[in-house]
Each structure stands twice: as structure tokens, then as C-alpha cells.
């Protein structure tokens, strides 16, 4: 492991808030998660609304172009960020006096790498033979992502100080400014170019807000540091390898889909993919709040680390099975409300298959945080590489088969994604420190399955009245879990802390 940057930097006594809230890691994570949940309740509808307007106004073909270039650029920008999102947050959380050198050096590196990537876009587009629409989308999306990457560095520093309320504010602001610019542009007749330009302007304004928040941390003047360069490039390598693998899989899927199926199928799959991103936000929110605390507890309080990993896994089981069951029951309703059934009807079938992915990725997201905070990200990356093999092996077979037999080749991609994610859960459970796993996880899984069966029966009985069915199924699911005793103090710690009640942290494992 590369030594943290504090080996080469002087301390800044004024930098940052106290490490814990009332000495309780669970309460700190709960408070941070509460801020992120509030942000998500605002940003998620905004994101859904923006995507709905994009899909309805631009059509499946242009919407698919956005998904294709965004997927490609996600791989390229991994070299820009170099695993820094996780590494910066962890290093700042462990040693906040290193924040000025980490931020200053990271900012300089990222600007240089963004400029280098933009210089490569022209030759790359010519080599791939993209049409003018895709080339235009590639350039504009790259500029927006370059600006967003600088903002992500600011967020990582804020995250390292465990002030996720500030991050939540920036997320809310960015989502609102994006919607305020993009939606009127499209409603007034703007095309793809105008919409992407509006997003660039929104990202620029958001970056200014994120920089101002970093300044408010009073970390001191940002500076360049040779030690910070070594930490960012060396320490971030494991995160980079993992990120490359995670981003390559959707790119491979998109490339096969573009080559083996009509362009409209890319739009259908892209729409389903966006909806999955909304469905998994509870897990990403929990992990975003949990990771910096886990990174610190791994070195300072191993029993509490184990307890927090268990709490995270139990929480995402409850939420993941709820989200997956709801997706199966209400996929048609979701697509009709967001995108309209006329152009995006087949997206509902994609969502039903991807409900399995939703359930699995909930678990993998928390496993990834536990594995990375324990410094085992390279082993996790090696396991994740199997996902690439699954896509390469299954996509060429499944996409043409589903296209010929169901008229929707994207269903083949959905199946291969679920197969790959199943393998990752099994590997993740073997890589994460075993001390964080016990029989309570199996108990939670069984209870959630029973609750999901009751939820499914309720949904089928009330499917003709969806306005009643949706809240009724959620109530039945949560009611069954409560009746079975699954909502114990450990499980409700995060929720109750969100409304200001101070509860003891999760019980530690027996000595």
C-alpha cells in the first residue's frame, strides 16, 4: 500500500469537523445517509423528469446515441480520475491535514488528463467511423463529463471530511440547474445539440458551487505535492483497475448491441438502464455515506467495522428485494409514466429481467465498500473481470437470438448482466473480511423472501388498480418484516437517526 500523503504535508489544525458524531459511527453514517436520502428524493425525480423529456422529445435513436457515447466516455474518463474518487475520500478521512496537497495535486492532474482525453476524441471518432450525430454527442458529452470530473474531486474531499450534507446540497443544486436548463430547451424545440449544450452550462455552474464548498472547509491553500502525486497514482491504481472493469462491461454490452440489433433497441436498453440507476439509489446512497467511515474503522476499530458491514448488508437485502419485487410487478406502469408506451414499450421487458440485477447489485455495492476499505480492491477487480468474459461470451449469442425471437435484442444484454452479477455476489462474499458475515444475514434473506411473496400476491390481486396496488404492496412487505421481527434496533438505526433520535450503535460481535 502507498503511504498516505500526510507523510509529506504539514498539519492544518483548523481543517474539518470532528471525526465522529457523539462517538457513534453508526449515528454518523445514519446522519450522512439521511442528508443523501433527502437529496435523492429531490434529485431522483429531477433526473427521471429530465430523462423522460429527453426520451419523449428526441426519440429512441437520439436517446440511444446519448447512452452510447456516455458509456464510451465513462471508460475514457477512468484514466482521468485514476481511481481518485475512492482513494481521495479514504485518504482525507484518515488524515485530514493532507487535504490541501491532495486537492491541489488532484486538481492539476485532472485538468491535464481531461485536456489529453479531449485531444484524442477526433482520431477515435474517425477510427470508429461514427456518424455526425454520434460525433457531435461525443464531443459535447466529453466536455460536460470533464467539468463534472473536476466537481467529483471536490465531492471526494467533502466526502473525506464526512460532511455529506454539503455534498447533498451540491447534488440538489446540480440536479435543479440541469433540469431548469435542459427541460425548457427541449420544450422550446431544442434538438440534441441544444440539450447537451444546456447540460454543459449546468455542469459549469455546479462546479463553481462545489469549489466554494471546498473553500468553506478551510483546509488551507491547495498546493502541489510530489508525495500526493505518488498517493493519487499509486494508491488509486487498485481503484482504477476496478473502475475500468466496471465501466468496460456496459461499453462491451453497448458495442455488441449497436452492432447486432437496430438502433431503437439501444434506446430501449438505455431507458431501462437509467431506470435501474434510479432503483438502486438507496444502496448507492448508503454506501456513499458508509465508505469513508468503513475506511477509517478498518484501521481504528475492527469490531465496529464488522458490525457496520453487517448492518449495511442487512439493510440492502431489505431494500434490494423490495426494489426488485416492485420492478417485476410494476415495470409496465414505470415505463408508461416516464417514457410513454408508444416508443419505449419494450423497455418494460428489459426492466423485468434487470430486476434480478437490481437485487444482486444492491448486495455488491455494499460488498464493494467493505472490500475497498479493507484494501482488497485488486482481488475484487480480478473477480470483476469475469463480468467482461460473460459479456463477451453471451452477448454475441443472446442478442441475435432475442432479436429474432422477441424483436428486442437488448433482452440478451439484460440476461448476460444478471448472470455476471450473480457470479460477483458469490466472489464478493469470499473476498470481504469474513468476520463481518454471520447467520443474521441468512435470517434476513429468508424473511425478505417471505415478505416478497406476500408483496407479490398483493400486487397481483390489486393489479387492476395500480394507484392502490403500489402503496399496498410496500405496506405488506414492510408489515411482514416488522411482524417477523426483522426491524430490530440495528436495522432501524439509520432511519431513526435520520429524524434526530439518538440510538446506541449496532451491537458488537461477541469477543
Buried (B, 14 or more C-beta within 10 A) or exposed (E): EBEBBBEBBEEBEEBBEEBBBEEBBBBBBBBBBBBBBBBBEBBBEBBBBBBBBBBBBBBBBBBBBBBBBBBBBBBBBBBBBBBBBBBBBBBBBBBBBBBBBBBBBBBBBBBEBBEEBBEEBEEBBEEEEBEEBBBBBBBBBBBBBBBBBBBBBBBBBBBBBBBBBBBBBBBBBBBBBBBBBBBEBBEEEBBBEBBBBBBBBBBBBBBEBBBEBBEEBEBBEBBEBEBBBBBBBBBBBBBBBBBBBBBBBBBBBBBBBBEBBBBBBBBBBBBBBBBBBBBBBBBBBBBBBBBBBBBBBBEEBBBBBBBBBBBBBBBBBBBBBBBBBBBBBBBBBBBBEBBEEEBBBBBBBBBBBBBBBBBBBBBBBBBBBBBBBBBBBBBBBBBBBBBBEBBBEBBBEBBBBBBEEEEBBBBBBBBBBBBBBBBBBEBBBEBBBEBBBEEBBEBBBEBBEBBBEBBBEBBEEBBEEBEEBBEBBBEBBBBBBEEBEBBEEBBBBBBBBBEEEEBEBBEEEEE
